[in-house]
Amino acid sequence: MRILNSIAAILSVIVLVSCSSREAKKHETQAEQYESLALQKYGKVADLIRNTSGTAVLCVKSSKPTQLQPQRQIAFFVYDIAARTVLFEDNLPNGSVSWMDDVSVVVNVFPGTVKDDDKTPAARQGYIFDLRSRKTRDLESVNVR
């Protein structure tokens, strides 16, 4: 009988702990959600950059170039704070990512090797992600400031 009482007590404690942890997750603030997602995906080295209206966050992780990996690796995602969801995610071998305006993220891709004998200026490589339409457009088709 003591064993049954002990098992019942242990199960009760487990149920209470699991319910309280679920309740704590429900009350997790919006900032904590994208911060914990960034920590989970990229570790402590990610930069979190809010748009000007504070409705979305750009989470960026960039590695430093090394002799074995001379190009800087960029990984990022765009998080909608109100919807609590990732809108877009990508990674690229060499480039940059930043807010273009309140609803657009500009992604520049830098070529790894450029030939000096080519006299024509290189076209900008990359794209723009629009948060409203959730679509990308090539940089060549858009005038970027």
C-alpha positions as CSV (number, residue, x, y, z in Angstrom):
1,M,0.0,0.0,0.0
2,R,2.9,2.3,0.8
3,I,4.3,1.7,-2.7
4,L,1.0,2.7,-4.3
5,N,0.8,5.8,-2.2
6,S,4.4,6.7,-3.2
7,I,3.7,6.1,-6.9
8,A,0.5,8.2,-6.7
9,A,2.5,11.1,-5.0
10,I,5.2,10.9,-7.6
11,L,2.7,11.0,-10.5
12,S,0.9,13.9,-8.9
13,V,4.2,15.9,-8.7
14,I,5.0,15.0,-12.3
15,V,1.6,16.2,-13.5
16,L,1.8,19.4,-11.5
17,V,5.3,20.2,-12.8
18,S,4.4,19.5,-16.4
19,C,1.2,21.6,-16.2
20,S,3.1,24.5,-14.6
21,S,5.8,24.4,-17.3
22,R,3.1,24.4,-20.0
23,E,1.4,27.4,-18.3
24,A,4.8,29.2,-18.0
25,K,5.3,28.7,-21.8
26,K,1.9,30.1,-22.5
27,H,2.8,33.3,-20.7
28,E,6.2,33.6,-22.3
29,T,6.5,37.1,-23.7
30,Q,6.7,37.7,-27.4
31,A,10.3,38.9,-27.1
32,E,11.3,35.7,-25.2
33,Q,9.8,33.6,-27.9
34,Y,11.9,34.9,-30.8
35,E,14.9,35.2,-28.5
36,S,14.6,31.6,-27.5
37,L,14.1,30.6,-31.1
38,A,17.2,32.5,-32.1
39,L,19.2,30.9,-29.3
40,Q,17.9,27.5,-30.3
41,K,18.8,27.9,-34.0
42,Y,22.0,30.0,-33.8
43,G,23.3,30.0,-30.3
44,K,24.3,33.2,-28.4
45,V,26.0,34.8,-31.5
46,A,22.8,35.9,-33.3
47,D,21.9,39.6,-33.7
48,L,18.2,40.6,-33.2
49,I,17.2,43.6,-35.2
50,R,13.6,44.9,-35.0
51,N,12.0,46.9,-37.8
52,T,11.1,50.5,-37.1
53,S,7.5,49.7,-36.1
54,G,8.5,46.9,-33.9
55,T,6.2,44.4,-35.6
56,A,8.9,42.0,-36.9
57,V,12.5,40.9,-36.0
58,L,15.4,40.0,-38.2
59,C,17.6,37.4,-36.5
60,V,21.0,37.2,-38.1
61,K,24.0,35.0,-37.5
62,S,27.2,35.5,-39.4
63,S,30.4,33.5,-39.1
64,K,33.8,35.0,-39.3
65,P,35.9,34.0,-42.3
66,T,38.7,31.5,-41.7
67,Q,41.4,30.0,-43.9
68,L,39.3,26.9,-44.3
69,Q,36.1,28.9,-44.9
70,P,37.1,32.2,-46.5
71,Q,33.6,33.4,-47.1
72,R,31.5,34.7,-44.3
73,Q,28.4,32.4,-43.8
74,I,25.1,34.2,-43.1
75,A,22.0,32.6,-41.7
76,F,18.9,34.5,-40.9
77,F,15.2,34.4,-40.3
78,V,12.4,37.0,-40.2
79,Y,10.0,36.6,-37.3
80,D,6.5,38.2,-37.1
81,I,5.9,39.2,-33.5
82,A,2.1,39.4,-33.6
83,A,1.6,36.1,-35.4
84,R,4.5,34.5,-33.4
85,T,5.8,32.8,-36.5
86,V,8.8,32.7,-38.8
87,L,7.9,34.4,-42.1
88,F,11.1,33.6,-44.0
89,E,14.4,31.8,-43.4
90,D,17.6,31.5,-45.5
91,N,21.3,31.1,-45.4
92,L,24.0,32.2,-47.9
93,P,27.7,31.6,-48.4
94,N,28.7,35.3,-48.5
95,G,26.6,38.4,-48.2
96,S,24.7,40.7,-46.0
97,V,21.1,41.1,-44.8
98,S,19.3,44.2,-43.3
99,W,16.0,46.0,-43.1
100,M,15.4,48.1,-46.3
101,D,12.2,49.6,-44.8
102,D,9.5,48.6,-42.4
103,V,8.2,45.7,-44.5
104,S,11.2,44.7,-46.6
105,V,14.4,42.9,-46.0
106,V,17.3,43.3,-48.5
107,V,19.7,40.4,-49.0
108,N,22.9,41.1,-50.8
109,V,24.9,38.2,-52.1
110,F,28.6,38.8,-52.8
111,P,30.4,36.7,-55.4
112,G,33.2,34.6,-54.2
113,T,35.7,35.3,-57.0
114,V,35.6,38.3,-59.3
115,K,37.6,38.4,-62.6
116,D,39.6,41.6,-63.1
117,D,39.4,41.3,-66.9
118,D,35.7,41.9,-67.0
119,K,35.1,45.5,-67.9
120,T,31.3,45.6,-67.3
121,P,30.2,46.4,-63.8
122,A,28.8,43.5,-61.9
123,A,25.0,43.4,-61.4
124,R,23.9,43.4,-57.8
125,Q,23.1,39.9,-56.7
126,G,20.5,39.1,-54.1
127,Y,16.9,39.7,-53.4
128,I,14.3,41.6,-51.4
129,F,11.8,39.8,-49.2
130,D,8.5,41.5,-48.7
131,L,6.8,40.7,-45.4
132,R,3.3,41.5,-46.6
133,S,3.3,39.4,-49.7
134,R,5.9,36.9,-48.3
135,K,7.6,36.8,-51.7
136,T,11.0,37.7,-52.9
137,R,12.1,39.8,-55.9
138,D,15.6,39.9,-57.5
139,L,17.6,43.0,-56.7
140,E,18.1,43.7,-60.4
141,S,14.4,44.4,-60.9
142,V,14.3,46.8,-57.9
143,N,16.0,50.2,-57.3
144,V,17.6,49.8,-53.9
145,R,18.7,52.9,-51.9
